[in-house]
């Protein structure tokens, strides 16, 4: 599995499902697959966006690109 990438360093491509999480250096939380469209992050099916911005992302297992 790939390493986590900070969204401050590099954003994932739009409309690609990636693993995301919030990591503030003390706690890791909200780990889930999401896809980005502009500044918003959506559930994989695109039905709704989440009310936070992940701090880190990575390619799902088997999809290192």
Secondary structure, DSSP 8 states (H G I E B T S, - for coil): ----EETTT----TT-EEEEEEE-SS-EEEEEEEEEETTEEEETTSS-B-SS--SEEE--TT---
